[in-house]
Structures are given as structure tokens and as C-alpha cells.
Amino acid sequence: MMGSLVKCAGCGQRCDSRPVGTYWRWMRADGVWKHYYARICTACWMAKVAPLDIDYPADASLTCPQCGIVTENDYDGIYTTSFPGKGPQVDTESPFCDACAATYRVWVLDHARDTDTHEGAPGPLRESTREAPSSNNVLRALGRQADVR
């Protein structure tokens, strides 16, 4: 069986099967939502995302998924949406304590792409923001001197 052509954004190894597309989001202290995306192998998904899929009963206190401290009245929410294999999408809502949220976010920042910017985006920009390319920009993008006449 052939593995994937894609390397995992988490561990850097070629995925042994279809990579798991995962989106992360959280609100910064200034009220701005941040969004990230990465394609990770099943092992990285099992280590970093699957443990966040916790069902909190209505009468249970919220706890940090990493350290277990009670976060009922003060948590730092991190939300994920993943598409593992051919199964249904997996959504998580995680009430991290401040320290664990910072540690988890550092991992995401190191391994995922910020989707709030167009840098590195795989698709075209919306029509309303697309500008026609100039000949100078096309030449520069090809590594050619733009001022040749």
C-alpha cells in the first residue's frame, strides 16, 4: 500500500495514509479570532487533537484537557475541526488553563499555517481583491530582471 505524498506538518515525516486536515481557532486577549490549518499524520493527530475530544456531562466541572485543573470559571478556549480519514469530521471545544493553552498554542504556531492571511494560501484570492498581474511582477516572480527593454 502506498503512503501519502504529503509530509506531516507536525513531525515532518511522510504520512503513512491520508493526512488529517485540522483547523484550530481561538480568541486572543484583544478579542481577535485567530485561525490556523495544518495537514498532519494520524500519529500527530492522535497525540495533539484526539485527546481534546472530551464529552463534558452537563453536571461536570470543566477541566483543562492537559493538566486536569478545574477551569469552570476561567478557561482559555481552543477549538478544532478535523477531517480524519473518510469518517465524519471531529469538532472539539477545549477549556484549557492559561499555562497549558500557551504551550498548546506554541505548538500550533510552530506547525500550522495562519489562515487569516493570504500568504501561502492554496487557492486564489476573492475576485474583488485580485489585481491583474503586471508584466514586471510576472518577470520578478519568474526570477527575471523586470527592467529589460
N, C-alpha and C positions, 0 to 999 in steps of 0.2 A: 504494500500500500504506500502510495506516495504522500509525503507530508505537504505542508503548505509552502508556498514560495515566500511568504511573509515572515519577517523576523519579529519576534515579540518585542514590544516597546518596553516591557518590564525587565526581562532578563537578557535580551539581545540574542537569544537562540532562535533558530528557525522553528516555527510552530510545527508540532507533530500532526496536527489536524487543523481544521479551520480555526483561525484566531477568533477570540471573543471580542466583539466591538463593545466598548464600555464608555459611557458618558458619566462624568462626575459634575456636580454643581454644588455650590454653597454661597451664602451671602457673606460678604466681607463686613467688617465692623462699620464701614462708612455707608452700608446699605446697598452696595452694588453687588449684583449676582455675577459670579464667575462660572464659566463653563469650560470643561476640558474633555478631550476624547483620545482614546488610545485603542489599538488592537493588540491584545495580549494573549499569551498562550493559556491553555487550560490550567496549567500548574500555577501560574501567577494569578489567574482569576480565582482559583481555589484558595490561594494564600491571602489575597488582598480584598476581594469583593464578596465571595461566598460567605465568609464569617459575619458579614454585615446583614445578611438576610435573616433577621430575627423577628419572630412574631411576638409582639408585646401584648399580653392579655389586657383587657380594659381595666382590671383592678390592680395590675402590677405597676411598680415604680419603674421609670425609665432608668437604664444604667448604661454606662459607657461600654461599647462593644469590645474595647481593647483592655481596659483595666478593671471594669466592673463597678466603679464608683457610682453612687446614685447621682443621676443628673436630672431628676424630675423637674426641678425649678430653675435650673441653669445649665443649658446644654448648647453645644455648637453643632448644628445640624449639617451633615454631609449626605447628599442624595446621589444615588447611582441608578442608571438604567443600562442593562447589559443584554446582549443577544447571544447566549451560549448555544453553539451547535444549531440544530434545526428545531430546537424546542422553543417554548414561549419566552418572551422577554422577562427578565428578572429586575424588579424595581426594589430599591432599599431606601429606608429613611433611618439614619443613624444618629442617635443623640450622644455625640462624643463629649467628653470633658475637654476643657480648653487645651491642656497639655497634649493629650492624645490626638486631638483634632489638628494641632500644629504639626505633629510628627507625621500624621497620615497625609496631610496636605503637601508637605515637603516631598513625599514620595510621588504624589500625583504631579506636582510641578516639575519634578525631575524626569518623569516618564511619559507624560501626556502632552498633547498639543492644545494650546489655548484656542478655543473656537470663537472667542469674542473678537478676534482679529482675522483679517483675510490672509495674513501671511501663512503660507504653507497649506492653504485651503485646497482640497482636491477638485472642487467644482468651480464653474465660472461665477463671477460676481453678478449680482442682480443687474438687469438691463439698465435700470435708472442710474447706476453708478459706473457703468462701463464706459470708458472713453475709447475712441478709435486709436489704435496704436500709430505713433508717428514713425516715419522711416528711420529717424535717428534712434529711437527706442528699440526698434526691431534689430537694427545693426548692433547696438550695445548689448542686447540680450544674446546675440549670437557670438559675442566676443570680438566684434569687428570695430574698426575705427569709424566713428559716426560722422566725421567731418570730411570724408573723402568726396571729391567732386569729379 
